[in-house]
Amino acid sequence: ETGVTQSPTHLIKTRGQQVTLRCSSQSGHNTVSWYQQALGQGPQFIFQYYREEENGRGNFPPRFSGLQFPNYSSELNVNALELDDSALYLCASSFEVRNTEAFFGQGTRLTVV
Amino acid sequence: KNEVEQSPQNLTAQEGEFITINCSYSVGISALHWLQQHPGGGIVSLFMLSSGKKKHGRLIATINIQEKHSSLHITASHPRDSAVYICAVTLSGTGNQFYFGTGTSLTVIP
């Protein structure tokens, strides 16, 4: 039990649709990162939020966007879904932005058909 | 080329065996993490290392900063150790953004 909760656990969407994935972090975790894990691959960094501001972004197009809220929850939004967006999406939160242990959620399995 | 390389990709062991998983990286890091991922997806942090060696129960993790290499050892392996073990690094000068290896899938047979 990491104290980080993601919802929903599974989701099926149609190509072209939009999706919002949610992450609820432990109280006091001011940093949250989102990762995409395709089947059989290691997770890839999407972006990070620190104190509600974007603090770094991986090699993902602008249709991947995010928000972080004062209550330690966050969202990942993906517009114009493509079949290749099918993956496990993980959030990870930590107390600080550097050199601290990260706590991962269980992930949201997104399938785009 | 991935900044983080792990070996082996797959590993099958008999219960009780000593297991070693290796990780090499090619960039300057602030820390190296060993993570465990069970089927279904959830990831659990096992160790965070910036130097030396750490031990937790039957798990031991070491890092050699000069050689840019880390190892995860499991002593007296047990079927419940079956999982994917992932090495990840956080880069110098960046936030807590993980760059992952592709993982080692471990199966321990009773």
Backbone of each chain as ProteinMPNN parsed JSONL, in Angstrom:
{"seq_chain_A": "ETGVTQSPTHLIKTRGQQVTLRCSSQSGHNTVSWYQQALGQGPQFIFQYYREEENGRGNFPPRFSGLQFPNYSSELNVNALELDDSALYLCASSFEVRNTEAFFGQGTRLTVV", "coords_chain_A": {"N_chain_A": [[0.855, -1.192, 0.0], [0.818, 2.01, -1.1], [-0.283, 4.441, -0.679], [-0.99, 6.015, -2.771], [-3.414, 6.594, -5.105], [-5.001, 5.605, -8.06], [-7.411, 6.384, -10.588], [-9.675, 5.744, -13.322], [-9.251, 2.126, -12.86], [-9.252, 0.571, -15.118], [-9.926, 1.272, -18.561], [-11.709, 1.81, -21.536], [-11.504, 3.378, -24.609], [-12.473, 5.117, -27.601], [-10.72, 5.665, -30.656], [-9.709, 8.998, -31.275], [-11.241, 10.116, -29.283], [-11.299, 11.84, -26.051], [-9.57, 11.618, -22.916], [-9.495, 11.513, -19.33], [-7.368, 10.884, -16.723], [-6.92, 10.076, -13.276], [-5.145, 10.854, -10.255], [-4.506, 10.365, -6.898], [-2.612, 11.63, -4.408], [-0.448, 11.091, -1.508], [-0.965, 13.053, 1.437], [0.827, 16.079, 1.542], [2.622, 15.439, -0.444], [4.252, 17.133, -2.791], [5.046, 16.828, -5.349], [4.411, 15.318, -8.439], [4.631, 12.807, -10.875], [3.989, 11.584, -14.151], [3.757, 8.579, -16.043], [4.049, 6.567, -18.987], [3.483, 3.257, -19.801], [4.059, 1.004, -22.152], [3.087, -2.241, -23.343], [5.261, -4.743, -22.226], [7.399, -3.036, -22.06], [9.623, -0.66, -20.403], [8.493, 1.943, -18.175], [7.814, 5.23, -19.545], [8.739, 8.602, -19.161], [6.331, 11.12, -18.9], [5.435, 13.759, -17.953], [6.122, 16.09, -15.252], [4.777, 17.537, -12.294], [5.2, 20.154, -10.011], [4.325, 21.63, -7.107], [1.972, 22.547, -8.365], [2.789, 23.488, -10.823], [4.038, 22.83, -14.096], [6.976, 20.928, -14.312], [8.929, 19.875, -16.006], [9.164, 17.825, -18.88], [8.666, 14.965, -20.857], [9.248, 13.263, -24.011], [6.647, 13.722, -25.341], [3.667, 14.501, -27.194], [1.828, 17.685, -27.389], [-0.854, 17.042, -26.982], [-1.001, 15.536, -24.766], [-1.623, 16.467, -21.599], [-1.595, 18.053, -18.336], [-2.671, 18.499, -14.895], [-2.193, 19.736, -11.604], [-3.485, 19.752, -8.334], [-4.294, 21.742, -5.366], [-5.034, 19.968, -3.363], [-3.414, 17.766, -3.439], [-4.06, 16.045, -5.476], [-4.054, 14.965, -8.921], [-4.247, 15.231, -12.525], [-4.143, 13.549, -15.669], [-4.545, 14.364, -18.943], [-5.541, 13.304, -22.121], [-5.875, 14.139, -25.405], [-7.564, 13.569, -28.575], [-7.259, 10.696, -28.995], [-5.069, 8.049, -29.912], [-4.414, 4.825, -31.391], [-1.957, 3.866, -30.507], [-1.755, 4.978, -28.022], [-2.649, 3.24, -26.208], [-1.956, 1.76, -23.206], [-0.392, 1.226, -19.964], [-0.87, 3.63, -17.547], [0.939, 5.359, -15.218], [1.13, 7.04, -12.12], [3.359, 8.816, -10.005], [4.273, 9.953, -6.855], [5.949, 12.274, -4.636], [7.55, 13.604, -1.658], [9.247, 15.694, -2.089], [10.888, 17.507, -4.744], [13.341, 16.576, -5.493], [15.625, 13.828, -5.221], [14.252, 12.03, -3.508], [12.319, 9.284, -2.234], [9.959, 7.774, -4.397], [6.452, 7.246, -4.656], [4.33, 4.979, -6.078], [1.267, 4.757, -7.918], [-1.281, 2.234, -8.63], [-1.811, 2.223, -11.266], [-3.49, 2.99, -14.399], [-5.082, 1.169, -16.797], [-5.311, 1.797, -20.06], [-7.149, 1.28, -22.945], [-7.313, 1.805, -26.338], [-9.529, 1.738, -28.946]], "CA_chain_A": [[0.0, 0.0, 0.0], [1.712, 3.157, -1.236], [-1.002, 5.663, -0.366], [-1.26, 6.734, -4.011], [-4.563, 5.92, -5.714], [-5.329, 6.044, -9.412], [-8.727, 5.986, -11.09], [-10.135, 4.388, -13.037], [-8.219, 1.107, -13.006], [-9.289, 0.171, -16.52], [-10.712, 2.196, -19.362], [-11.678, 1.58, -22.985], [-11.95, 4.56, -25.342], [-12.415, 5.03, -29.051], [-9.778, 6.569, -31.314], [-10.223, 10.347, -31.476], [-11.855, 10.632, -28.062], [-10.458, 12.448, -25.026], [-9.639, 10.861, -21.665], [-8.878, 12.101, -18.14], [-6.967, 9.912, -15.706], [-6.757, 10.79, -12.021], [-4.181, 10.335, -9.292], [-4.629, 10.986, -5.584], [-1.342, 11.397, -3.725], [-0.429, 11.244, -0.055], [-0.921, 14.425, 1.917], [2.188, 16.599, 1.647], [3.41, 15.139, -1.649], [4.098, 18.288, -3.663], [5.583, 16.49, -6.668], [3.799, 14.147, -9.062], [5.079, 12.523, -12.244], [3.172, 10.631, -14.897], [4.54, 7.719, -16.921], [3.328, 5.67, -19.881], [4.18, 1.975, -19.944], [3.523, 0.116, -23.18], [3.22, -3.658, -22.996], [6.603, -5.301, -22.37], [8.415, -1.971, -22.028], [9.73, 0.107, -19.177], [7.729, 3.201, -18.221], [8.411, 6.418, -20.159], [8.348, 9.828, -18.462], [5.471, 12.023, -19.672], [5.725, 15.074, -17.377], [6.124, 16.204, -13.806], [4.24, 18.759, -11.709], [5.735, 20.499, -8.69], [3.567, 22.766, -6.553], [0.928, 22.913, -9.326], [3.36, 23.989, -12.066], [4.776, 21.809, -14.838], [8.392, 20.993, -13.936], [9.689, 18.962, -16.847], [8.31, 17.102, -19.813], [9.347, 14.019, -21.727], [9.029, 13.385, -25.441], [5.235, 13.451, -25.634], [3.071, 15.66, -27.889], [1.004, 18.574, -26.54], [-2.184, 16.524, -26.658], [-0.876, 15.029, -23.398], [-1.539, 17.615, -20.705], [-1.853, 17.669, -16.961], [-2.969, 19.485, -13.87], [-2.011, 19.309, -10.219], [-4.382, 20.567, -7.514], [-3.782, 21.972, -4.006], [-5.373, 18.873, -2.442], [-2.477, 16.667, -3.732], [-4.523, 15.204, -6.568], [-3.595, 15.429, -10.233], [-4.904, 14.656, -13.695], [-3.498, 13.437, -16.972], [-5.526, 14.456, -20.012], [-5.045, 12.977, -23.451], [-6.834, 14.471, -26.455], [-7.413, 12.934, -29.891], [-6.616, 9.418, -28.699], [-4.584, 7.191, -30.991], [-4.318, 3.419, -30.971], [-0.684, 3.695, -29.792], [-1.863, 5.481, -26.653], [-3.01, 2.103, -25.356], [-0.819, 1.513, -22.313], [-0.621, 1.427, -18.542], [-0.443, 4.966, -17.145], [1.316, 5.344, -13.812], [1.559, 8.279, -11.486], [4.278, 8.634, -8.882], [4.366, 11.205, -6.118], [7.004, 12.317, -3.628], [7.476, 14.756, -0.766], [10.01, 16.803, -2.632], [11.12, 17.386, -6.179], [14.64, 15.949, -5.77], [16.322, 12.876, -4.349], [13.405, 11.402, -2.502], [11.624, 8.091, -2.686], [8.684, 8.007, -5.074], [5.386, 6.286, -4.343], [3.598, 4.762, -7.322], [-0.076, 4.213, -7.928], [-1.444, 0.929, -9.258], [-1.892, 2.413, -12.711], [-4.729, 2.915, -15.169], [-4.882, 0.46, -18.077], [-6.11, 2.426, -21.109], [-7.197, 0.605, -24.241], [-7.924, 2.627, -27.382], [-9.972, 0.835, -30.019]], "C_chain_A": [[0.895, 1.247, 0.0], [1.037, 4.451, -0.85], [-1.284, 6.515, -1.584], [-2.325, 5.937, -4.769], [-4.831, 6.489, -7.09], [-6.727, 5.565, -9.802], [-8.927, 6.498, -12.514], [-8.996, 3.375, -13.171], [-8.121, 0.625, -14.451], [-10.227, 1.093, -17.28], [-10.581, 1.817, -20.83], [-12.256, 2.81, -23.671], [-11.785, 4.311, -26.84], [-11.41, 6.047, -29.596], [-10.429, 7.923, -31.588], [-10.872, 10.952, -30.233], [-10.808, 11.259, -27.145], [-10.624, 11.647, -23.731], [-8.959, 11.658, -20.546], [-8.614, 11.003, -17.132], [-6.627, 10.679, -14.432], [-5.813, 10.063, -11.068], [-4.368, 11.092, -7.986], [-3.401, 10.622, -4.763], [-1.51, 11.48, -2.214], [-0.389, 12.729, 0.294], [0.528, 14.878, 2.059], [3.066, 16.307, 0.454], [3.228, 16.27, -2.655], [4.586, 18.028, -5.086], [4.882, 15.244, -7.201], [4.304, 14.028, -10.499], [4.154, 11.505, -12.864], [4.049, 9.883, -15.892], [3.589, 6.881, -17.775], [4.133, 4.389, -20.034], [3.468, 1.118, -20.973], [3.833, -1.327, -22.787], [4.651, -4.143, -23.246], [7.726, -4.285, -22.336], [8.534, -1.396, -20.624], [8.909, 1.385, -19.292], [8.525, 4.34, -18.856], [7.855, 7.661, -19.476], [7.526, 10.717, -19.373], [5.729, 13.461, -19.23], [5.654, 15.0, -15.868], [5.504, 17.54, -13.396], [4.816, 18.926, -10.303], [5.009, 21.746, -8.233], [2.693, 23.407, -7.627], [1.459, 23.528, -10.622], [4.096, 22.849, -12.779], [6.275, 22.022, -14.621], [9.22, 20.007, -14.751], [8.74, 18.124, -17.672], [9.166, 16.167, -20.635], [8.935, 14.234, -23.171], [7.604, 12.972, -25.818], [4.604, 14.693, -26.261], [2.17, 16.466, -26.958], [-0.384, 18.046, -26.234], [-2.188, 15.758, -25.335], [-0.7, 16.252, -22.499], [-1.906, 17.187, -19.294], [-2.232, 18.84, -16.086], [-2.615, 18.874, -12.524], [-2.796, 20.28, -9.344], [-3.831, 20.72, -6.105], [-4.063, 20.824, -3.044], [-4.552, 17.61, -2.725], [-3.039, 15.659, -4.729], [-4.035, 15.781, -7.891], [-4.35, 14.692, -11.325], [-3.937, 14.572, -14.856], [-4.613, 13.444, -18.005], [-4.86, 14.111, -21.339], [-6.156, 13.261, -24.451], [-6.551, 13.661, -27.716], [-6.684, 11.6, -29.777], [-6.251, 8.655, -29.971], [-4.433, 5.773, -30.456], [-3.052, 3.183, -30.143], [-0.695, 4.272, -28.383], [-2.287, 4.377, -25.686], [-1.795, 1.707, -24.516], [-1.308, 1.539, -20.871], [-0.07, 2.808, -18.19], [-0.258, 4.971, -15.631], [1.58, 6.757, -13.324], [2.453, 7.931, -10.3], [4.415, 9.964, -8.163], [5.458, 11.112, -5.06], [6.883, 13.606, -2.832], [8.205, 15.963, -1.317], [10.365, 16.522, -4.075], [12.431, 16.681, -6.489], [14.996, 14.912, -4.72], [15.48, 12.34, -3.206], [12.748, 10.175, -3.106], [10.308, 8.484, -3.35], [7.711, 6.884, -4.738], [4.471, 6.196, -5.566], [2.161, 4.312, -7.056], [-0.115, 2.874, -8.65], [-1.587, 1.023, -10.782], [-3.312, 2.371, -13.246], [-4.409, 2.263, -16.503], [-5.838, 1.061, -19.081], [-6.003, 1.614, -22.388], [-7.936, 1.504, -25.209], [-8.253, 1.713, -28.552], [-10.461, 1.636, -31.232]], "O_chain_A": [[1.624, 1.508, 0.957], [1.71, 5.472, -0.703], [-1.772, 7.637, -1.446], [-2.149, 4.749, -5.037], [-4.884, 7.706, -7.271], [-7.165, 4.486, -9.401], [-8.413, 7.557, -12.875], [-7.887, 3.745, -13.558], [-7.035, 0.312, -14.94], [-11.189, 1.625, -16.726], [-9.484, 1.537, -21.313], [-13.366, 3.238, -23.355], [-11.057, 3.416, -27.269], [-11.271, 7.147, -29.062], [-11.558, 7.99, -32.074], [-11.032, 12.17, -30.147], [-9.608, 11.218, -27.416], [-11.683, 11.072, -23.48], [-7.987, 12.376, -20.776], [-9.526, 10.278, -16.734], [-6.109, 11.795, -14.493], [-5.703, 8.837, -11.077], [-4.385, 12.323, -7.973], [-3.172, 9.452, -4.459], [-2.558, 11.879, -1.707], [0.148, 13.547, -0.453], [1.358, 14.163, 2.62], [4.155, 16.871, 0.341], [2.185, 16.367, -3.3], [4.539, 18.922, -5.931], [4.773, 14.237, -6.501], [4.391, 15.014, -11.231], [3.597, 10.656, -12.167], [4.954, 10.453, -16.501], [2.486, 6.535, -17.353], [5.32, 4.427, -20.358], [2.399, 0.57, -20.702], [4.738, -1.585, -21.993], [5.186, -3.976, -24.341], [8.885, -4.634, -22.559], [7.673, -1.609, -19.771], [8.658, 1.858, -20.401], [9.747, 4.408, -18.725], [6.651, 7.764, -19.239], [7.95, 11.039, -20.483], [6.185, 14.288, -20.021], [5.203, 14.015, -15.283], [5.689, 18.551, -14.074], [4.904, 17.976, -9.525], [5.067, 22.788, -8.885], [2.669, 24.627, -7.788], [0.681, 24.032, -11.432], [4.707, 22.002, -12.128], [6.78, 23.14, -14.729], [10.127, 19.371, -14.213], [7.654, 17.759, -17.222], [10.263, 16.528, -21.062], [8.346, 15.259, -23.514], [7.399, 11.988, -26.529], [4.962, 15.816, -25.903], [1.795, 16.001, -25.882], [-1.038, 18.544, -25.318], [-3.248, 15.375, -24.839], [0.277, 16.988, -22.637], [-2.455, 16.107, -19.079], [-2.129, 20.003, -16.477], [-2.721, 17.664, -12.324], [-2.779, 21.488, -9.581], [-2.993, 19.924, -5.68], [-3.4, 20.712, -2.013], [-4.933, 16.515, -2.31], [-2.544, 14.535, -4.816], [-3.649, 16.948, -7.965], [-4.999, 13.675, -11.085], [-3.039, 15.4, -15.01], [-5.524, 12.619, -17.944], [-3.757, 14.572, -21.635], [-7.246, 12.696, -24.357], [-5.453, 13.137, -27.903], [-5.63, 11.399, -30.381], [-7.0, 8.618, -30.947], [-4.337, 5.547, -29.25], [-3.064, 2.4, -29.194], [0.257, 4.075, -27.628], [-2.278, 4.578, -24.472], [-0.742, 1.363, -25.053], [-2.471, 1.832, -20.593], [1.08, 3.114, -18.506], [-1.167, 4.636, -14.872], [2.18, 7.569, -14.029], [2.307, 6.878, -9.68], [4.649, 10.993, -8.797], [5.843, 10.021, -4.64], [6.224, 14.56, -3.246], [7.835, 17.107, -1.052], [10.16, 15.412, -4.567], [12.634, 16.229, -7.616], [14.725, 15.068, -3.529], [15.951, 12.216, -2.076], [12.636, 10.043, -4.325], [9.633, 9.415, -2.911], [8.101, 5.73, -4.559], [3.917, 7.195, -6.023], [1.884, 3.587, -6.1], [0.887, 2.431, -9.213], [-1.493, 0.018, -11.488], [-4.213, 1.797, -12.633], [-3.562, 2.75, -17.252], [-7.049, 0.865, -18.977], [-4.907, 1.301, -22.853], [-9.062, 1.922, -24.938], [-7.389, 1.012, -29.08], [-10.873, 1.051, -32.233]]}, "seq_chain_B": "KNEVEQSPQNLTAQEGEFITINCSYSVGISALHWLQQHPGGGIVSLFMLSSGKKKHGRLIATINIQEKHSSLHITASHPRDSAVYICAVTLSGTGNQFYFGTGTSLTVIP", "coords_chain_B": {"N_chain_B": [[19.572, 4.615, -28.057], [19.061, 3.346, -24.851], [19.304, 5.08, -21.742], [19.557, 3.537, -19.54], [20.408, 0.274, -18.886], [19.5, -3.081, -18.429], [20.244, -6.367, -17.193], [19.808, -9.885, -16.603], [17.195, -10.027, -19.202], [15.161, -11.826, -18.769], [14.683, -14.218, -16.192], [14.881, -17.319, -14.687], [14.641, -19.134, -11.742], [15.431, -21.625, -9.273], [13.715, -22.221, -6.233], [15.295, -20.886, -3.385], [17.719, -20.289, -4.548], [20.472, -17.988, -5.113], [20.177, -14.804, -6.43], [21.085, -12.497, -8.965], [20.662, -9.35, -10.377], [21.54, -7.086, -12.875], [22.419, -3.648, -13.559], [23.233, -1.055, -15.71], [24.239, 2.283, -16.411], [24.424, 5.292, -18.352], [24.635, 7.958, -17.923], [25.008, 11.017, -15.956], [23.941, 10.738, -12.656], [21.59, 11.485, -10.017], [20.473, 9.755, -8.264], [19.88, 6.204, -7.944], [17.335, 3.848, -8.421], [15.811, 0.86, -7.32], [13.07, -1.019, -8.27], [10.007, -2.828, -7.876], [7.706, -4.608, -9.787], [4.596, -6.014, -9.895], [2.415, -8.407, -11.575], [-0.391, -6.827, -13.106], [0.405, -4.31, -12.509], [1.126, -2.409, -10.411], [3.761, -0.553, -8.882], [6.431, -0.892, -6.638], [8.682, 0.736, -4.525], [11.907, -0.414, -3.869], [14.634, 0.148, -3.199], [16.564, 3.146, -2.816], [19.453, 4.508, -4.023], [22.505, 6.293, -3.69], [25.092, 5.859, -3.246], [27.342, 3.18, -2.323], [25.928, 0.546, -0.445], [22.881, -1.136, 0.292], [20.661, -2.91, 2.472], [17.799, -4.911, 2.822], [16.007, -7.063, 4.491], [15.947, -10.015, 2.65], [16.982, -8.826, 0.456], [19.531, -7.127, -1.287], [21.176, -4.246, -2.357], [23.576, -2.755, -4.438], [25.833, -0.161, -5.483], [28.125, 1.151, -7.833], [29.548, 4.007, -8.357], [31.634, 5.041, -9.923], [31.956, 3.115, -11.909], [29.46, 3.185, -12.967], [27.365, 1.349, -12.397], [25.041, -0.947, -11.038], [23.83, -3.462, -8.798], [21.261, -5.781, -7.965], [20.605, -8.037, -5.486], [19.121, -11.082, -4.539], [18.758, -13.081, -1.846], [18.33, -16.531, -0.942], [16.006, -17.172, -2.608], [12.448, -17.008, -3.226], [9.246, -18.258, -4.28], [7.388, -16.127, -4.04], [8.912, -13.955, -4.678], [8.761, -13.66, -7.353], [8.411, -11.508, -9.991], [8.577, -8.411, -11.871], [11.589, -6.737, -11.964], [12.81, -3.536, -11.794], [15.207, -1.201, -12.782], [15.855, 2.162, -12.212], [16.775, 5.555, -12.883], [17.402, 8.825, -11.555], [18.209, 11.859, -12.997], [21.156, 13.918, -12.774], [20.691, 17.259, -11.807], [18.045, 17.423, -12.505], [14.554, 17.12, -11.635], [12.697, 14.79, -9.583], [12.472, 12.802, -11.675], [12.009, 9.856, -13.231], [14.02, 7.655, -15.134], [13.728, 4.738, -16.815], [14.97, 1.359, -16.857], [14.361, -1.537, -18.94], [13.503, -3.611, -17.447], [13.654, -6.693, -15.54], [12.358, -9.814, -15.78], [11.516, -11.978, -13.328], [11.164, -15.302, -12.418], [10.516, -17.531, -9.894], [10.808, -20.836, -9.177], [9.081, -23.313, -7.334]], "CA_chain_B": [[20.131, 3.811, -26.977], [18.488, 3.674, -23.57], [20.297, 5.49, -20.764], [19.607, 2.522, -18.481], [20.366, -1.072, -19.443], [19.419, -4.134, -17.414], [20.422, -7.751, -17.62], [19.206, -10.361, -17.844], [15.807, -9.605, -19.425], [14.331, -12.843, -18.132], [15.463, -15.051, -15.286], [14.146, -18.355, -13.972], [15.491, -19.686, -10.688], [14.837, -22.56, -8.323], [13.562, -21.682, -4.877], [16.499, -20.992, -2.565], [18.9, -19.818, -5.263], [20.928, -16.604, -5.002], [19.864, -14.155, -7.715], [21.68, -11.181, -9.207], [20.195, -8.581, -11.538], [22.498, -6.014, -13.097], [21.944, -2.414, -14.173], [24.272, -0.107, -16.092], [23.687, 3.531, -16.897], [25.428, 6.004, -19.148], [24.486, 9.394, -17.691], [25.21, 11.432, -14.583], [22.702, 10.53, -11.926], [21.52, 11.919, -8.627], [20.163, 8.544, -7.492], [19.424, 5.021, -8.668], [16.244, 3.201, -7.696], [15.337, -0.459, -7.683], [11.621, -1.07, -8.125], [9.4, -4.137, -8.131], [6.391, -4.485, -10.413], [3.863, -7.267, -9.965], [1.365, -8.438, -12.609], [-1.436, -5.882, -12.714], [1.004, -3.016, -12.787], [1.613, -1.553, -9.343], [5.21, -0.52, -8.681], [6.84, -0.641, -5.261], [10.08, 1.115, -4.419], [12.69, -1.287, -2.999], [15.801, 0.871, -2.717], [17.092, 4.342, -3.465], [20.885, 4.494, -3.748], [23.415, 7.222, -4.346], [26.43, 5.302, -3.063], [27.494, 2.075, -1.392], [25.168, -0.696, -0.364], [21.759, -1.153, 1.232], [20.104, -4.247, 2.681], [16.477, -4.955, 3.452], [15.604, -8.47, 4.499], [16.756, -10.855, 1.763], [17.376, -8.024, -0.7], [20.723, -6.292, -1.138], [21.45, -3.445, -3.547], [24.879, -2.092, -4.421], [26.08, 0.731, -6.597], [29.488, 1.619, -8.043], [29.34, 5.262, -9.099], [32.71, 5.202, -10.911], [31.698, 2.206, -13.028], [28.067, 3.396, -13.408], [26.792, 0.004, -12.377], [24.375, -1.342, -9.8], [23.304, -4.821, -8.767], [20.255, -6.165, -6.968], [20.766, -9.436, -5.128], [18.086, -11.704, -3.704], [19.262, -14.309, -1.23], [17.303, -17.53, -0.595], [14.831, -16.743, -3.377], [11.174, -17.659, -2.893], [8.274, -17.993, -5.361], [6.735, -14.817, -3.922], [9.794, -12.942, -5.264], [8.484, -13.594, -8.793], [7.93, -10.168, -10.345], [9.514, -7.695, -12.731], [12.444, -5.828, -11.205], [13.154, -2.431, -12.691], [16.209, -0.224, -12.367], [15.527, 3.491, -12.73], [17.672, 6.595, -12.385], [17.041, 10.228, -11.652], [19.393, 12.475, -13.577], [21.702, 15.095, -12.113], [20.17, 18.552, -12.259], [16.61, 17.392, -12.814], [13.731, 16.734, -10.499], [12.519, 13.36, -9.307], [11.922, 12.236, -12.9], [12.646, 8.565, -13.377], [14.296, 7.046, -16.429], [13.657, 3.334, -16.444], [15.383, 0.246, -17.681], [13.226, -2.309, -19.47], [13.055, -4.563, -16.44], [14.044, -8.108, -15.534], [11.244, -10.646, -15.334], [12.023, -13.077, -12.51], [10.247, -16.373, -12.005], [11.14, -18.459, -8.962], [10.038, -22.087, -9.221], [9.186, -24.039, -6.048]], "C_chain_B": [[19.529, 4.3, -25.659], [19.6, 4.073, -22.6], [20.514, 4.432, -19.689], [19.44, 1.141, -19.115], [20.359, -2.087, -18.311], [19.715, -5.476, -18.037], [20.314, -8.673, -16.409], [17.796, -9.808, -18.024], [14.841, -10.537, -18.731], [15.216, -13.765, -17.313], [14.53, -16.043, -14.609], [15.079, -19.014, -12.979], [14.709, -20.7, -9.872], [14.752, -21.881, -6.957], [14.846, -21.911, -4.082], [17.742, -20.463, -3.243], [19.2, -18.351, -4.951], [20.807, -15.961, -6.385], [20.556, -12.804, -7.791], [21.097, -10.59, -10.476], [21.102, -7.361, -11.653], [21.887, -4.829, -13.828], [23.149, -1.537, -14.479], [23.62, 1.142, -16.651], [24.805, 4.369, -17.501], [25.415, 7.514, -18.908], [24.823, 9.714, -16.239], [23.9, 11.352, -13.827], [22.764, 11.187, -10.557], [21.185, 10.733, -7.727], [19.74, 7.422, -8.426], [18.41, 4.302, -7.796], [16.048, 1.787, -8.219], [13.867, -0.563, -7.305], [11.136, -2.476, -8.443], [8.005, -3.918, -8.693], [5.755, -5.864, -10.528], [2.867, -7.238, -11.121], [0.186, -7.58, -12.175], [-0.918, -4.473, -12.669], [1.621, -2.257, -11.639], [3.115, -1.67, -9.13], [5.499, -0.149, -7.24], [8.324, -0.304, -5.256], [10.79, 0.188, -3.437], [13.856, -0.524, -2.374], [15.99, 2.157, -3.502], [18.552, 4.459, -3.042], [21.565, 5.68, -4.415], [24.864, 6.788, -4.157], [26.32, 4.04, -2.226], [26.507, 0.943, -1.557], [24.02, -0.512, 0.614], [21.195, -2.561, 1.298], [18.745, -4.112, 3.335], [15.989, -6.383, 3.361], [16.532, -9.291, 3.622], [17.26, -10.098, 0.531], [18.591, -7.159, -0.357], [20.918, -5.537, -2.442], [22.786, -2.743, -3.367], [24.987, -1.169, -5.617], [27.553, 1.113, -6.625], [29.398, 2.845, -8.951], [30.392, 5.417, -10.21], [32.444, 4.344, -12.146], [30.29, 2.359, -13.59], [27.342, 2.055, -13.501], [26.175, -0.261, -11.011], [23.911, -2.782, -9.922], [22.254, -4.946, -7.682], [20.427, -7.664, -6.737], [19.575, -9.877, -4.283], [18.679, -12.994, -3.157], [18.094, -15.227, -0.886], [15.981, -17.204, -1.28], [13.613, -17.625, -3.088], [10.197, -17.357, -4.033], [7.585, -16.633, -5.258], [7.625, -13.675, -4.406], [9.547, -12.779, -6.765], [7.797, -12.264, -9.119], [8.87, -9.619, -11.407], [10.276, -6.701, -11.861], [13.0, -4.783, -12.164], [14.179, -1.533, -12.024], [15.825, 1.113, -12.985], [16.491, 4.501, -12.12], [16.982, 7.94, -12.436], [18.321, 10.973, -12.014], [19.848, 13.684, -12.76], [21.078, 16.356, -12.683], [18.71, 18.548, -12.641], [15.852, 17.043, -11.543], [13.632, 15.231, -10.374], [11.851, 12.681, -10.496], [12.702, 10.962, -13.19], [12.85, 8.221, -14.848], [14.556, 5.58, -16.175], [14.431, 2.438, -17.401], [14.146, -0.533, -18.114], [12.772, -3.403, -18.516], [13.606, -5.96, -16.632], [12.881, -8.904, -14.974], [11.79, -11.879, -14.625], [10.901, -14.051, -12.179], [11.016, -17.325, -11.107], [10.242, -19.681, -8.848], [10.2, -22.829, -7.896], [10.003, -25.316, -6.193]], "O_chain_B": [[19.489, 5.499, -25.385], [20.689, 3.499, -22.616], [21.539, 4.434, -19.007], [18.449, 0.877, -19.796], [21.119, -1.965, -17.351], [19.479, -5.706, -19.223], [20.691, -8.284, -15.303], [17.253, -9.188, -17.109], [13.83, -10.107, -18.176], [16.352, -14.057, -17.689], [13.515, -15.659, -14.029], [16.189, -19.409, -13.335], [13.483, -20.64, -9.791], [15.607, -21.077, -6.587], [15.413, -23.004, -4.106], [18.74, -20.209, -2.569], [18.314, -17.582, -4.578], [21.278, -16.51, -7.381], [20.608, -12.062, -6.81], [21.045, -11.245, -11.517], [21.395, -6.692, -10.663], [20.954, -4.984, -14.617], [23.99, -1.302, -13.61], [22.57, 1.071, -17.29], [25.982, 4.175, -17.195], [26.101, 8.262, -19.604], [24.914, 8.82, -15.398], [22.87, 11.836, -14.297], [23.842, 11.416, -10.008], [21.571, 10.71, -6.558], [19.299, 7.661, -9.55], [18.598, 4.163, -6.587], [16.113, 1.55, -9.425], [13.469, -0.244, -6.185], [11.779, -3.216, -9.188], [7.218, -3.143, -8.149], [6.298, -6.763, -11.171], [2.511, -6.161, -11.6], [-0.198, -7.599, -11.006], [-1.695, -3.523, -12.775], [2.574, -1.509, -11.861], [3.674, -2.766, -9.193], [4.904, 0.774, -6.686], [9.125, -0.977, -5.904], [10.338, 0.018, -2.304], [14.039, -0.551, -1.157], [15.633, 2.254, -4.677], [18.858, 4.503, -1.85], [21.25, 6.034, -5.551], [25.76, 7.294, -4.833], [25.34, 3.842, -1.508], [26.279, 0.446, -2.66], [24.155, 0.171, 1.629], [21.239, -3.31, 0.323], [18.55, -3.325, 4.261], [15.606, -6.857, 2.292], [17.749, -9.28, 3.809], [17.899, -10.689, -0.34], [18.665, -6.549, 0.71], [20.834, -6.127, -3.519], [23.092, -2.212, -2.3], [24.322, -1.365, -6.634], [28.159, 1.368, -5.584], [29.197, 2.725, -10.16], [30.072, 5.871, -11.308], [32.671, 4.774, -13.276], [29.958, 1.725, -14.591], [26.789, 1.69, -14.539], [26.706, 0.142, -9.976], [23.633, -3.264, -11.02], [22.337, -4.312, -6.63], [20.396, -8.457, -7.678], [19.092, -9.137, -3.426], [19.056, -13.887, -3.916], [16.999, -14.757, -0.576], [14.965, -16.987, -0.619], [13.731, -18.805, -2.757], [10.305, -16.316, -4.681], [7.234, -16.045, -6.281], [7.156, -12.544, -4.534], [10.074, -11.851, -7.379], [6.735, -11.951, -8.582], [9.837, -10.274, -11.795], [9.678, -5.923, -11.118], [13.58, -5.107, -13.201], [14.039, -1.155, -10.861], [15.502, 1.176, -14.171], [16.963, 4.331, -10.996], [16.091, 8.167, -13.254], [19.376, 10.749, -11.42], [19.041, 14.377, -12.141], [20.953, 16.502, -13.899], [18.183, 19.577, -13.063], [16.443, 16.714, -10.515], [14.398, 14.491, -10.992], [10.797, 12.061, -10.354], [13.919, 10.999, -13.372], [11.983, 8.459, -15.689], [15.465, 5.209, -15.433], [14.535, 2.72, -18.595], [13.028, -0.225, -17.703], [11.755, -4.053, -18.76], [13.974, -6.357, -17.737], [12.466, -8.698, -13.833], [12.444, -12.721, -15.24], [9.829, -13.658, -11.718], [12.046, -17.867, -11.507], [9.074, -19.58, -8.472], [11.313, -22.963, -7.388], [10.19, -26.043, -5.218]]}, "name": "protein", "num_of_chains": 2, "seq": "ETGVTQSPTHLIKTRGQQVTLRCSSQSGHNTVSWYQQALGQGPQFIFQYYREEENGRGNFPPRFSGLQFPNYSSELNVNALELDDSALYLCASSFEVRNTEAFFGQGTRLTVVKNEVEQSPQNLTAQEGEFITINCSYSVGISALHWLQQHPGGGIVSLFMLSSGKKKHGRLIATINIQEKHSSLHITASHPRDSAVYICAVTLSGTGNQFYFGTGTSLTVIP"}
